[in-house]
């Protein structure tokens, strides 16, 4: 039963693992800029998030969705950046709101990370790596 659940939700589980790696990059930059460089919370969040985008795209493309169609790299990257700009806007607003009401910056960042993960998964699945956006000559699974 557990094996069947893992097989059924493999893509989401893989996306979560990749997301943990990206979140580590994001949090590292967020912490370094916030604590060592003295940047404010929203600015260090934006910088950390942007640093995680490239890592996220490569791992999501190659590991989660196993999309190696070179001809569509640029359009997928542009779509990926668009999804991440949308989630960056939402997450920056949420972090500003949460820290504005007195919630500690790291708790705010962690809470927002969960929201961002869900938004990015559905954006990646339905907009970035959707089978309608693939090379018509190649077979592609979008489960």
C-alpha positions in Angstrom: 0.0 0.0 0.0 2.8 2.5 0.9 4.7 1.5 -2.2 1.7 2.1 -4.4 1.2 5.6 -2.8 4.9 6.4 -3.4 4.6 5.3 -7.1 1.3 7.3 -7.5 2.8 10.5 -6.0 6.4 10.0 -7.1 6.5 13.3 -9.0 5.2 15.3 -6.0 7.6 13.5 -3.6 10.5 14.2 -6.0 9.4 17.8 -6.3 9.5 18.0 -2.5 13.0 16.7 -2.3 14.2 19.0 -5.0 12.4 21.8 -3.1 14.3 21.0 0.1 17.6 21.5 -1.8 16.4 24.8 -3.3 15.1 25.9 0.1 18.5 25.2 1.6 20.1 27.5 -1.0 17.4 30.1 -0.4 17.7 30.0 3.4 21.5 30.1 3.2 21.6 33.3 1.1 18.7 34.7 3.2 20.6 34.1 6.4 24.0 35.3 5.1 22.6 38.5 3.8 20.3 39.1 6.7 22.6 38.3 9.6 26.1 39.0 8.2 25.4 41.8 5.7 22.6 43.4 7.6 20.0 43.4 4.8 16.4 43.8 5.8 14.1 40.8 5.8 12.3 41.4 2.4 15.5 42.3 0.5 17.4 39.2 1.8 14.3 37.1 1.0 14.2 38.3 -2.6 18.0 37.7 -3.0 17.8 34.2 -1.5 14.8 33.3 -3.6 16.4 34.5 -6.8 19.5 32.4 -6.0 17.4 29.3 -5.7 15.6 29.8 -9.0 18.4 28.6 -11.2 19.1 25.5 -9.0 15.3 24.9 -8.9 14.8 25.1 -12.7 17.7 22.7 -13.4 16.6 20.1 -10.8 12.9 20.4 -11.5 13.5 20.1 -15.2 15.9 17.2 -15.1 14.8 15.3 -12.0 11.2 16.0 -11.3 9.7 16.2 -14.7 12.6 14.5 -16.6 12.2 17.0 -19.5 15.4 17.0 -21.6 13.9 18.5 -24.7 16.6 21.0 -25.6 14.5 22.8 -28.2 12.1 24.0 -25.5 14.7 25.1 -22.9 14.3 28.8 -23.4 10.4 28.8 -23.4 10.4 26.5 -20.3 12.9 28.8 -18.6 10.8 31.9 -19.3 7.7 30.1 -18.1 9.6 28.9 -15.0 10.8 32.4 -14.2 7.2 33.8 -14.7 5.8 31.3 -12.2 8.6 32.1 -9.8 8.1 35.8 -10.2 4.5 35.4 -9.3 5.3 33.3 -6.2 8.1 35.7 -5.2 5.6 38.5 -5.3 3.1 36.6 -3.2 5.8 35.3 -0.8 7.4 38.7 -0.3 4.0 40.2 0.6 3.3 37.4 3.0 6.8 37.8 4.7 6.3 41.5 5.0 2.9 41.0 6.5 4.0 38.3 8.9 7.0 40.2 10.2 5.0 43.4 10.3 2.7 41.8 12.9 5.6 40.7 14.9 6.3 37.1 13.8 10.0 36.3 13.8 11.7 36.5 10.4 12.7 32.8 10.3 9.2 31.5 11.3 7.7 33.8 8.7 10.2 32.5 6.0 9.4 28.9 6.9 5.7 29.3 6.9 5.8 31.1 3.5 8.1 28.4 2.1 5.3 25.8 2.4 2.9 28.1 0.5 5.5 28.7 -2.2 6.2 24.9 -2.6 2.5 24.2 -3.4 2.2 27.2 -5.8 5.4 26.3 -7.6 4.5 22.6 -8.0 1.2 23.4 -9.6 2.7 26.2 -11.7 5.4 23.8 -12.9 3.1 20.9 -13.6 0.4 22.9 -15.4 2.2 25.8 -17.0 6.0 25.1 -17.3 6.3 21.4 -18.0 2.8 20.8 -19.3 2.6 18.2 -22.1 0.9 20.8 -24.3 4.1 22.8 -24.3 6.4 20.0 -25.5 7.9 19.0 -28.8 5.0 17.5 -30.8 7.4 14.9 -32.2 8.3 13.5 -28.7 6.3 11.5 -26.2 6.0 13.1 -22.8 4.3 11.9 -19.7 2.6 14.5 -17.5 1.1 12.5 -14.6 
